Amino acid sequence: MTTTIEVGMLGLGTVGSGVVERLTRSAAKIEQTQGIRLHLAAVAVNHLNAPRTVQLPIGTRLTDSLTNVVCDRKIQLVIEVMGTVATAKKAIVAALNQGKAVVTANKD
């Protein structure tokens, strides 16, 4: 039996693009070995019309609102790859306060 985890991501730069590629490339193996399907439900970016080097999976919502991702009741896991300190911290705290698990690649 496969369990689906709804994922929201904050940021889609170099690191975020790499996360999307890795999730896409490894999806079948993760599902087969762990019984988990990671569904990238939404990604928050600064500029909706900026050129992207990665193609988002079908059905992934692109938004310019961190709040739309962090407060989405369906999203269970938030991946933060924004790279700032203050804004990222606020988003992480908000996600945790919403009861979501958080993964961050923020070195700041």
N, C-alpha and C positions, 0 to 999 in steps of 0.2 A: 504494500500500500504506500502510495506516495503522498507526502504532505507538502502543500504549497505554502511558501513564505512570501508574502508581499513585501517588496523592497522599494525603498525610496532613496534617491541619491541626491546629494547636494554638491553640485559642481560637475563640469564636464570638460575640463581642460586635459592636459597631458595624462595626469594620473587617473582622472575619471574615465577618459577614453580607454585607457588600459584596463580598468576594472570592467567596463562593458565588454570589451573584447574577450577578456578572460572568462567572465561569466557565460558569455555566448559559446565560446569554444569548449568550456568544461561542463556545460549544462547536462548533457547526456550522461557523462561519467558520474557527476554528483548525484543525479537522480538514481542511476543504477546502483552505485555503491552505498549511498547514504539514505536513499528513499526520500530525498528532499528536492523539490522543484523551487528554485529561486526565480520569482517572477518580478522583473524590473517594472514596477507599476508607474513610477514617475521620476523625473529628473528636473531639478531646479537649476537654472542657469542665470547669469546676469543679462545676457543678450539673446533673445529668442532667434534672431535672424543671423547670428554670427555663423561663419562657415564651420562645419564640423568634420573631423577626420574619421569619425566612427559613425556607423549606422546603428540607430537604436532598434531594439527588437520590436516587432509589430505589436502594437497595442500600448507601447510605453508613451506616457503623457509627458510632454516637454512644457515646462512652466517657468515663469520668471519670479515666482513667489516661493520663498522658503517655507512660509507658513502653510501654503497649500500642500506641501509634502509632509512637513512635520506634524500637522494636525489632521491629516487624512486618517480616518479611523481604520481603514483597511490595511494601511501600511504597518508592518510589524517590526521591520528592521530598517534603520536609516544608516546609510554609508555617507560619511562626510569627507569630501576630498576638495574642499574649497581653497584652503591654503591661507586664510586670514586668521587673526586671533579673535578679535572682539565679536565679529559677526558669527563666526563658526562656534564660538563658545555659547553665545545666545541660542543658536539653533540646536546645539547638542543638549543644553540644559532643557530647552523646550521639549525636545524629543523624549528625553528621559522622564520629564514630568508628565508626558502623555503615555508613559508606560512602554515605550519602544526600546528595543535593543539598539545600541549604537556602535558602529565601527568607524574609527577615524584614522586617517593617514596624515593628520596634521602634525608637523614637527615643530611648529611654533608653540 
